Amino acid sequence: MKKLTISILLGCLSCSLFAQSSIDLLTVSGRYGVQTNYKENYPGTVRETGILINLKAPVVINEQLIWYNELTYTNFAVNSEASFPAEIISTIYLDAFIVQTGVVKRFSESTALQLLLAPRFMTDFKDVNSRNWQFGGIGLFEKKYSDKLMMRFGLLYNTELFGPIFTPIVHLDWSISKRWSIVGMWPVFGKINYHISENTTTGISHFGLTTTYRLGDTNYKNDYIERNSIDLSLFLRQRIAGNFFIEGRFGHTLNRKYAQYEEDQKIDFRIIIWSIGDDRQQKNINFENGLIANLRLVYNLPIE
């Protein structure tokens, strides 16, 4: 166990994959949405809550090769007070297990290539079978321009239940000044940071990712939910002890929806949010965007 821990830490410290000054190895997060109304004047209110757990475990193979591993668990719950026909879902519980595993090959002190498999298990934990699996991958080329600027360029691909989706990625790690920095894998997530002190950081965070979940309930068996939301938040991050931080976020959702479709409702493909050949008929009604709060505990490993 001790050797495994040392291997993981060496992987973090030696790989140009982590050109930033630190890495969040473990994140445990809770999400709370303010109660809101349905669109189209549909009677009833609804509230969204969620959980996120993320663990990173890179392992060094040699000076040029890293085996990178990351596991993310998410849960989203939509608790509704509205009444819908039996074939339309109202109260929703969705779970996701997302794995990223693969290699990071370093060619020089300033360049590297990251190739990862990214399978997902997306479910409501009813009638679970092989159709709950989705498969995808990530390819990124890394270029370190200076001690203050590192970028990665590439593509994220996943086989969603509506069809293939492609997301061009620009990963940015830029220390603009002593106080300001920008980090993130845009357009999926990112932060604009203002470093008040070594222990305290504030700024703006962004997160937006499309996910789909197969439903197993007998009333709408094999239908699927497409979840979309862009979360824009102000955040404050504070060291509480050693390498542990607590981070609070408060913001608003944009384009949030939990759209229900029959399993044969497909599109040709999608690039980020632009769909080609989308003639699907949504079965349920979306609810309004609203305020969200997020509280997370983070274990952050300094690298420099």
URVEN-V507314 format. One record per residue. N is the residue number from 1. RES is the residue in one letter. SS is DSSP state (H for helix, E for strand, C for the rest). PSI is psi in degrees with one decimal (none if undefined). Layout:
n = {N & N}
res = {RES & RES}
ss = {SS & SS}
psi = {PSI & PSI}
This chain:
n = {1 & 2 & 3 & 4 & 5 & 6 & 7 & 8 & 9 & 10 & 11 & 12 & 13 & 14 & 15 & 16 & 17 & 18 & 19 & 20 & 21 & 22 & 23 & 24 & 25 & 26 & 27 & 28 & 29 & 30 & 31 & 32 & 33 & 34 & 35 & 36 & 37 & 38 & 39 & 40 & 41 & 42 & 43 & 44 & 45 & 46 & 47 & 48 & 49 & 50 & 51 & 52 & 53 & 54 & 55 & 56 & 57 & 58 & 59 & 60 & 61 & 62 & 63 & 64 & 65 & 66 & 67 & 68 & 69 & 70 & 71 & 72 & 73 & 74 & 75 & 76 & 77 & 78 & 79 & 80 & 81 & 82 & 83 & 84 & 85 & 86 & 87 & 88 & 89 & 90 & 91 & 92 & 93 & 94 & 95 & 96 & 97 & 98 & 99 & 100 & 101 & 102 & 103 & 104 & 105 & 106 & 107 & 108 & 109 & 110 & 111 & 112 & 113 & 114 & 115 & 116 & 117 & 118 & 119 & 120 & 121 & 122 & 123 & 124 & 125 & 126 & 127 & 128 & 129 & 130 & 131 & 132 & 133 & 134 & 135 & 136 & 137 & 138 & 139 & 140 & 141 & 142 & 143 & 144 & 145 & 146 & 147 & 148 & 149 & 150 & 151 & 152 & 153 & 154 & 155 & 156 & 157 & 158 & 159 & 160 & 161 & 162 & 163 & 164 & 165 & 166 & 167 & 168 & 169 & 170 & 171 & 172 & 173 & 174 & 175 & 176 & 177 & 178 & 179 & 180 & 181 & 182 & 183 & 184 & 185 & 186 & 187 & 188 & 189 & 190 & 191 & 192 & 193 & 194 & 195 & 196 & 197 & 198 & 199 & 200 & 201 & 202 & 203 & 204 & 205 & 206 & 207 & 208 & 209 & 210 & 211 & 212 & 213 & 214 & 215 & 216 & 217 & 218 & 219 & 220 & 221 & 222 & 223 & 224 & 225 & 226 & 227 & 228 & 229 & 230 & 231 & 232 & 233 & 234 & 235 & 236 & 237 & 238 & 239 & 240 & 241 & 242 & 243 & 244 & 245 & 246 & 247 & 248 & 249 & 250 & 251 & 252 & 253 & 254 & 255 & 256 & 257 & 258 & 259 & 260 & 261 & 262 & 263 & 264 & 265 & 266 & 267 & 268 & 269 & 270 & 271 & 272 & 273 & 274 & 275 & 276 & 277 & 278 & 279 & 280 & 281 & 282 & 283 & 284 & 285 & 286 & 287 & 288 & 289 & 290 & 291 & 292 & 293 & 294 & 295 & 296 & 297 & 298 & 299 & 300 & 301 & 302 & 303 & 304}
res = {M & K & K & L & T & I & S & I & L & L & G & C & L & S & C & S & L & F & A & Q & S & S & I & D & L & L & T & V & S & G & R & Y & G & V & Q & T & N & Y & K & E & N & Y & P & G & T & V & R & E & T & G & I & L & I & N & L & K & A & P & V & V & I & N & E & Q & L & I & W & Y & N & E & L & T & Y & T & N & F & A & V & N & S & E & A & S & F & P & A & E & I & I & S & T & I & Y & L & D & A & F & I & V & Q & T & G & V & V & K & R & F & S & E & S & T & A & L & Q & L & L & L & A & P & R & F & M & T & D & F & K & D & V & N & S & R & N & W & Q & F & G & G & I & G & L & F & E & K & K & Y & S & D & K & L & M & M & R & F & G & L & L & Y & N & T & E & L & F & G & P & I & F & T & P & I & V & H & L & D & W & S & I & S & K & R & W & S & I & V & G & M & W & P & V & F & G & K & I & N & Y & H & I & S & E & N & T & T & T & G & I & S & H & F & G & L & T & T & T & Y & R & L & G & D & T & N & Y & K & N & D & Y & I & E & R & N & S & I & D & L & S & L & F & L & R & Q & R & I & A & G & N & F & F & I & E & G & R & F & G & H & T & L & N & R & K & Y & A & Q & Y & E & E & D & Q & K & I & D & F & R & I & I & I & W & S & I & G & D & D & R & Q & Q & K & N & I & N & F & E & N & G & L & I & A & N & L & R & L & V & Y & N & L & P & I & E}
ss = {C & H & H & H & H & H & H & H & H & H & H & H & H & H & C & H & H & H & C & C & C & E & E & E & E & E & E & E & E & E & E & E & E & C & C & E & E & E & C & C & C & C & C & C & E & E & E & E & E & E & E & E & E & E & E & E & C & C & E & E & E & E & C & C & E & E & E & E & E & E & E & E & E & E & E & E & E & E & E & E & C & C & C & C & C & C & C & C & C & C & C & E & E & E & E & E & E & E & E & E & E & E & E & E & E & E & C & C & C & C & E & E & E & E & E & E & E & C & C & E & E & E & E & C & C & C & C & C & C & H & H & H & E & E & C & E & E & E & E & E & E & E & E & E & E & E & C & C & E & E & E & E & E & E & E & E & E & E & E & E & C & C & E & E & E & E & E & E & E & E & E & E & E & E & E & C & C & C & C & E & E & E & E & E & E & E & C & C & E & E & E & E & E & E & E & C & C & C & C & E & E & E & E & E & E & E & E & E & C & C & E & E & E & E & C & C & C & H & H & H & C & C & C & E & E & E & E & E & E & E & E & E & E & E & E & E & E & E & E & E & E & C & C & E & E & E & E & E & E & E & E & E & E & E & E & E & E & E & E & E & E & C & C & C & C & C & C & C & E & E & E & C & C & E & E & E & C & C & C & C & C & C & C & C & C & C & E & C & C & C & E & E & E & E & E & E & E & E & E & E & E & E & C & C}
psi = {-40.7 & -42.2 & -38.4 & -43.0 & -45.2 & -40.5 & -43.2 & -46.1 & -40.7 & -37.8 & -42.2 & -39.8 & -26.8 & -11.6 & 134.5 & -8.3 & -36.2 & 69.4 & -13.9 & 170.0 & -10.5 & 167.8 & 138.5 & 100.1 & -37.7 & 130.9 & 130.1 & 122.9 & 144.8 & 144.7 & 138.5 & 126.9 & 139.8 & 141.7 & 136.9 & 177.5 & 163.8 & 154.8 & 173.7 & 25.5 & 28.4 & 131.9 & 143.7 & 158.8 & 168.3 & 150.0 & 139.5 & 133.0 & 167.5 & 165.5 & 143.2 & 132.5 & 126.4 & 131.1 & 128.6 & 136.4 & 73.1 & 143.5 & 129.8 & 131.8 & -51.5 & -169.7 & -22.5 & -7.9 & 131.2 & 136.8 & 111.2 & 135.5 & 138.2 & 134.7 & 129.8 & 130.2 & 132.0 & 148.9 & 132.7 & 134.0 & 130.0 & 109.5 & 115.8 & 143.3 & 8.2 & 161.7 & 128.1 & 158.9 & 157.5 & -29.8 & -1.1 & 128.8 & 142.3 & -68.2 & 126.8 & 132.1 & 118.5 & 133.9 & 143.7 & 135.9 & 113.0 & 121.8 & 138.7 & 120.3 & 139.4 & -158.6 & 150.6 & 115.1 & 119.7 & 126.7 & -30.8 & -176.5 & -18.1 & -4.3 & 146.8 & 162.3 & 131.9 & 120.2 & 115.2 & 139.9 & 146.0 & 68.4 & 151.2 & 142.2 & 110.3 & 121.3 & 160.9 & 9.9 & 34.0 & 130.5 & 53.8 & 132.2 & -170.1 & -19.3 & -4.0 & -9.5 & 141.9 & 152.1 & 142.5 & -169.9 & 166.7 & 134.0 & 125.1 & 135.4 & 128.6 & 136.7 & 120.4 & 112.3 & -31.1 & -179.7 & -15.2 & -8.6 & 121.1 & 137.9 & 150.5 & 143.0 & 135.1 & -152.5 & 138.1 & 130.8 & 140.4 & 147.1 & 84.2 & 167.1 & -17.7 & -11.5 & -175.3 & 144.7 & 134.8 & 131.0 & 105.1 & 136.9 & 136.1 & 110.7 & 126.9 & 131.6 & 98.5 & 113.3 & 96.1 & -42.1 & -173.6 & -32.9 & -32.0 & 140.4 & 158.2 & 128.4 & 155.5 & 165.6 & 85.0 & 138.8 & 14.4 & -52.6 & 160.2 & 165.2 & 143.1 & 113.5 & 140.7 & 114.6 & 101.9 & -42.5 & -176.7 & -26.4 & -10.9 & 130.1 & 142.0 & 172.5 & -153.0 & 134.2 & 152.7 & 137.2 & 131.6 & 120.4 & 133.2 & 131.2 & 151.8 & 147.0 & 128.9 & 136.2 & 141.2 & -3.5 & 142.6 & -24.2 & -30.2 & 44.9 & 131.9 & -1.7 & 167.1 & 155.2 & 128.6 & 115.2 & 129.6 & 140.8 & 135.0 & 117.8 & 119.3 & 124.6 & 151.6 & 144.7 & 157.5 & 126.4 & 128.3 & 131.9 & 133.4 & -29.6 & 127.7 & -122.9 & 12.7 & 134.3 & 152.3 & 135.9 & 127.4 & 138.1 & 142.1 & 124.8 & -149.8 & 147.5 & 152.0 & 136.7 & 37.7 & 134.4 & 149.9 & 85.9 & 128.5 & 129.9 & 152.2 & 154.5 & -23.4 & 2.7 & 106.6 & 167.3 & 166.2 & -54.5 & 169.0 & 140.5 & 109.6 & -104.1 & 1.6 & 118.3 & 142.1 & 125.1 & 42.6 & 98.9 & 25.5 & 153.2 & 110.7 & 137.0 & -32.4 & -176.7 & 134.2 & 153.7 & 166.2 & 158.3 & 163.3 & 178.2 & 144.7 & 149.6 & 144.7 & 131.5 & 129.0 & 145.4 & 130.3 & 133.9 & 115.8 & 128.2 & 115.6 & 145.1 & -36.7 & none}
